[in-house]
Amino acid sequence: MTTTAALLDDARGRLTGVPREGLGMLRTSRWRADRIVRAGTAWHLGVLLLTDDGVLATGEILRAAEEVRRGYAAESSRRRAERRAMARRGGFGEGEVVHLGWQYIDVPAVDAGGASGPLALIDGAPHVRWSPGGALVPLAGYLDERIALLHP
């Protein structure tokens, strides 16, 4: 039986040399404009963000951009543009991918037979739910597929 932790450790080894994406956290201040600051980096593997020592569930994904004045057809577009500008103010480079709203996954809980985020242990094998309404699929195959997409 392969554990979730072992599969993730193996994935880290296979991702050596593959670029990572930025993790962001919202910072508010009474004296400065709100911004999204860097909280680390991770490999983006679909619904998972793999760090050096953990795994996170993916949240919102955006690209940092300078704030510009433009008209928006929807309020949601305006809010998204504001978050992109907050990432730029927080130190992310123009066009850099930023992950926001990610959540820690409890790997030991999964390996003990439970579930955490999109990961769960089913019949003794680690599985991942690849979308909120999607089915659980074996984690080993999911990681193989996602890592193959990152290698040229």
C-alpha positions as YAML, in Angstrom:
chain: A
units: angstrom
residues:
- id: 1
  name: MET
  ca: [0.00, 0.00, 0.00]
- id: 2
  name: THR
  ca: [1.38, 3.41, -1.02]
- id: 3
  name: THR
  ca: [0.63, 6.30, 1.31]
- id: 4
  name: THR
  ca: [-0.44, 9.78, 0.29]
- id: 5
  name: ALA
  ca: [2.75, 11.17, 1.84]
- id: 6
  name: ALA
  ca: [4.91, 8.77, -0.22]
- id: 7
  name: LEU
  ca: [3.13, 9.68, -3.47]
- id: 8
  name: LEU
  ca: [3.61, 13.39, -2.78]
- id: 9
  name: ASP
  ca: [7.29, 12.93, -1.89]
- id: 10
  name: ASP
  ca: [7.83, 11.03, -5.14]
- id: 11
  name: ALA
  ca: [6.07, 13.83, -7.05]
- id: 12
  name: ARG
  ca: [8.39, 16.43, -5.50]
- id: 13
  name: GLY
  ca: [11.39, 14.48, -6.77]
- id: 14
  name: ARG
  ca: [9.95, 14.30, -10.29]
- id: 15
  name: LEU
  ca: [9.21, 18.04, -10.29]
- id: 16
  name: THR
  ca: [12.81, 19.11, -9.71]
- id: 17
  name: GLY
  ca: [13.61, 21.85, -12.20]
- id: 18
  name: VAL
  ca: [9.97, 22.59, -13.03]
- id: 19
  name: PRO
  ca: [9.03, 26.25, -12.36]
- id: 20
  name: ARG
  ca: [6.79, 27.04, -9.41]
- id: 21
  name: GLU
  ca: [4.01, 29.56, -9.04]
- id: 22
  name: GLY
  ca: [3.52, 32.14, -6.28]
- id: 23
  name: LEU
  ca: [1.33, 31.72, -3.23]
- id: 24
  name: GLY
  ca: [-0.27, 34.94, -2.03]
- id: 25
  name: MET
  ca: [-1.90, 36.18, 1.16]
- id: 26
  name: LEU
  ca: [-4.04, 39.28, 1.59]
- id: 27
  name: ARG
  ca: [-2.54, 42.01, 3.80]
- id: 28
  name: THR
  ca: [-4.60, 44.95, 4.93]
- id: 29
  name: SER
  ca: [-3.41, 48.12, 6.59]
- id: 30
  name: ARG
  ca: [-4.91, 51.35, 7.82]
- id: 31
  name: TRP
  ca: [-2.04, 53.31, 6.30]
- id: 32
  name: ARG
  ca: [-1.35, 51.54, 3.01]
- id: 33
  name: ALA
  ca: [-3.49, 50.19, 0.21]
- id: 34
  name: ASP
  ca: [-4.50, 46.55, 0.57]
- id: 35
  name: ARG
  ca: [-2.10, 44.18, -1.13]
- id: 36
  name: ILE
  ca: [-1.43, 40.51, -1.75]
- id: 37
  name: VAL
  ca: [2.02, 39.51, -0.49]
- id: 38
  name: ARG
  ca: [4.12, 36.46, -1.30]
- id: 39
  name: ALA
  ca: [3.64, 33.52, 1.08]
- id: 40
  name: GLY
  ca: [5.81, 31.00, -0.76]
- id: 41
  name: THR
  ca: [5.81, 29.00, -3.96]
- id: 42
  name: ALA
  ca: [4.29, 25.72, -5.12]
- id: 43
  name: TRP
  ca: [3.95, 23.46, -8.10]
- id: 44
  name: HIS
  ca: [0.42, 23.72, -9.49]
- id: 45
  name: LEU
  ca: [-1.01, 20.25, -10.08]
- id: 46
  name: GLY
  ca: [-4.66, 20.87, -10.91]
- id: 47
  name: VAL
  ca: [-6.61, 20.98, -7.63]
- id: 48
  name: LEU
  ca: [-3.38, 20.60, -5.63]
- id: 49
  name: LEU
  ca: [-0.52, 22.96, -4.86]
- id: 50
  name: LEU
  ca: [2.57, 21.00, -3.86]
- id: 51
  name: THR
  ca: [5.11, 22.79, -1.64]
- id: 52
  name: ASP
  ca: [8.46, 21.56, -0.31]
- id: 53
  name: ASP
  ca: [6.87, 20.24, 2.86]
- id: 54
  name: GLY
  ca: [3.11, 20.14, 2.34]
- id: 55
  name: VAL
  ca: [0.18, 20.15, -0.01]
- id: 56
  name: LEU
  ca: [-2.55, 22.75, -0.41]
- id: 57
  name: ALA
  ca: [-5.98, 22.82, -2.04]
- id: 58
  name: THR
  ca: [-6.10, 25.30, -4.91]
- id: 59
  name: GLY
  ca: [-8.19, 28.45, -4.46]
- id: 60
  name: GLU
  ca: [-8.41, 31.47, -6.76]
- id: 61
  name: ILE
  ca: [-5.79, 31.81, -9.50]
- id: 62
  name: LEU
  ca: [-4.94, 35.21, -10.98]
- id: 63
  name: ARG
  ca: [-2.13, 37.08, -12.73]
- id: 64
  name: ALA
  ca: [-0.61, 40.19, -11.19]
- id: 65
  name: ALA
  ca: [-1.24, 43.34, -13.22]
- id: 66
  name: GLU
  ca: [-0.87, 47.08, -12.88]
- id: 67
  name: GLU
  ca: [-3.98, 48.94, -11.91]
- id: 68
  name: VAL
  ca: [-5.61, 50.60, -14.89]
- id: 69
  name: ARG
  ca: [-8.82, 52.55, -15.33]
- id: 70
  name: ARG
  ca: [-11.37, 50.85, -17.54]
- id: 71
  name: GLY
  ca: [-15.06, 50.21, -17.70]
- id: 72
  name: TYR
  ca: [-16.39, 46.84, -16.61]
- id: 73
  name: ALA
  ca: [-19.56, 45.11, -17.68]
- id: 74
  name: ALA
  ca: [-19.70, 43.20, -14.41]
- id: 75
  name: GLU
  ca: [-18.84, 44.01, -10.82]
- id: 76
  name: SER
  ca: [-17.04, 40.65, -10.56]
- id: 77
  name: SER
  ca: [-14.65, 41.77, -13.33]
- id: 78
  name: ARG
  ca: [-13.90, 44.96, -11.41]
- id: 79
  name: ARG
  ca: [-13.17, 43.00, -8.18]
- id: 80
  name: ARG
  ca: [-10.90, 40.59, -10.07]
- id: 81
  name: ALA
  ca: [-8.96, 43.51, -11.60]
- id: 82
  name: GLU
  ca: [-8.60, 45.00, -8.10]
- id: 83
  name: ARG
  ca: [-7.13, 41.72, -6.78]
- id: 84
  name: ARG
  ca: [-4.73, 41.57, -9.73]
- id: 85
  name: ALA
  ca: [-3.55, 45.10, -8.86]
- id: 86
  name: MET
  ca: [-3.26, 44.17, -5.17]
- id: 87
  name: ALA
  ca: [-0.90, 41.33, -6.14]
- id: 88
  name: ARG
  ca: [1.20, 43.74, -8.21]
- id: 89
  name: ARG
  ca: [1.36, 46.20, -5.27]
- id: 90
  name: GLY
  ca: [2.37, 43.33, -2.99]
- id: 91
  name: GLY
  ca: [5.50, 42.59, -5.01]
- id: 92
  name: PHE
  ca: [4.45, 40.08, -7.66]
- id: 93
  name: GLY
  ca: [5.80, 40.75, -11.14]
- id: 94
  name: GLU
  ca: [3.61, 41.83, -14.02]
- id: 95
  name: GLY
  ca: [1.81, 38.74, -15.37]
- id: 96
  name: GLU
  ca: [3.08, 36.46, -12.58]
- id: 97
  name: VAL
  ca: [0.65, 33.72, -11.54]
- id: 98
  name: VAL
  ca: [-0.64, 34.11, -7.98]
- id: 99
  name: HIS
  ca: [-2.63, 31.55, -5.99]
- id: 100
  name: LEU
  ca: [-4.94, 33.06, -3.40]
- id: 101
  name: GLY
  ca: [-7.36, 31.44, -0.95]
- id: 102
  name: TRP
  ca: [-5.53, 28.11, -0.85]
- id: 103
  name: GLN
  ca: [-6.03, 25.80, 2.13]
- id: 104
  name: TYR
  ca: [-3.74, 23.34, 3.89]
- id: 105
  name: ILE
  ca: [-4.48, 19.64, 3.41]
- id: 106
  name: ASP
  ca: [-3.94, 17.31, 6.38]
- id: 107
  name: VAL
  ca: [-1.96, 14.45, 4.76]
- id: 108
  name: PRO
  ca: [-1.61, 12.40, 7.99]
- id: 109
  name: ALA
  ca: [-5.42, 12.50, 8.40]
- id: 110
  name: VAL
  ca: [-5.84, 11.17, 4.85]
- id: 111
  name: ASP
  ca: [-3.29, 8.41, 5.43]
- id: 112
  name: ALA
  ca: [-5.13, 7.50, 8.65]
- id: 113
  name: GLY
  ca: [-8.26, 6.75, 6.61]
- id: 114
  name: GLY
  ca: [-9.96, 10.13, 6.53]
- id: 115
  name: ALA
  ca: [-10.30, 12.96, 4.06]
- id: 116
  name: SER
  ca: [-8.94, 16.49, 3.82]
- id: 117
  name: GLY
  ca: [-9.71, 18.94, 1.04]
- id: 118
  name: PRO
  ca: [-9.86, 17.06, -2.26]
- id: 119
  name: LEU
  ca: [-7.87, 14.07, -0.89]
- id: 120
  name: ALA
  ca: [-9.38, 10.92, 0.62]
- id: 121
  name: LEU
  ca: [-8.37, 7.34, 1.33]
- id: 122
  name: ILE
  ca: [-10.67, 4.88, -0.48]
- id: 123
  name: ASP
  ca: [-10.19, 1.14, 0.04]
- id: 124
  name: GLY
  ca: [-6.68, 1.81, 1.35]
- id: 125
  name: ALA
  ca: [-5.57, 3.86, -1.68]
- id: 126
  name: PRO
  ca: [-5.17, 7.67, -1.83]
- id: 127
  name: HIS
  ca: [-7.66, 9.37, -4.15]
- id: 128
  name: VAL
  ca: [-8.26, 12.94, -5.28]
- id: 129
  name: ARG
  ca: [-11.47, 14.72, -6.29]
- id: 130
  name: TRP
  ca: [-10.36, 16.55, -9.44]
- id: 131
  name: SER
  ca: [-13.27, 19.03, -9.39]
- id: 132
  name: PRO
  ca: [-15.97, 19.95, -6.86]
- id: 133
  name: GLY
  ca: [-18.55, 17.82, -8.68]
- id: 134
  name: GLY
  ca: [-16.06, 15.33, -10.08]
- id: 135
  name: ALA
  ca: [-15.42, 11.75, -9.13]
- id: 136
  name: LEU
  ca: [-12.62, 10.53, -6.91]
- id: 137
  name: VAL
  ca: [-9.72, 9.16, -8.96]
- id: 138
  name: PRO
  ca: [-6.53, 7.40, -7.81]
- id: 139
  name: LEU
  ca: [-3.95, 9.99, -6.70]
- id: 140
  name: ALA
  ca: [-1.02, 8.12, -8.29]
- id: 141
  name: GLY
  ca: [-2.46, 8.35, -11.81]
- id: 142
  name: TYR
  ca: [-3.63, 11.93, -11.26]
- id: 143
  name: LEU
  ca: [-0.10, 13.01, -10.25]
- id: 144
  name: ASP
  ca: [1.46, 11.14, -13.20]
- id: 145
  name: GLU
  ca: [-0.85, 12.95, -15.61]
- id: 146
  name: ARG
  ca: [-0.36, 16.39, -14.06]
- id: 147
  name: ILE
  ca: [3.43, 16.07, -13.88]
- id: 148
  name: ALA
  ca: [3.57, 14.90, -17.52]
- id: 149
  name: LEU
  ca: [1.75, 18.11, -18.51]
- id: 150
  name: LEU
  ca: [4.43, 20.24, -16.80]
- id: 151
  name: HIS
  ca: [7.41, 18.55, -18.47]
- id: 152
  name: PRO
  ca: [8.16, 19.74, -22.03]
...
